[in-house]
Amino acid sequence: MGETDAPARTGPLKLSDSMCAPQYAASLKCLDEANYDKSKCQDHFDAYKECKKQEVTVMFNFLREHFK
């Protein structure tokens, strides 16, 4: 296996494996602190959504480059 090859996964992905785990945690913390008033946490939701878009792009590019 080369330096850039990812190791084979043996189980499901964990949230902690996601590069967006901090944004997810911040969203949950905001909800808790805002007494679950979603309108007060929209900035956190938007940051998480944008991170997930970037994460999908990174994974897609990795797969495209390594599994041609």
Secondary structure by P-SEA (a helix, b strand, c coil): cccccccccccccccccccaaaaaaaaaaaaaaacccccccaaaaaaaaaaaaaaaaaaaaaaaaccc
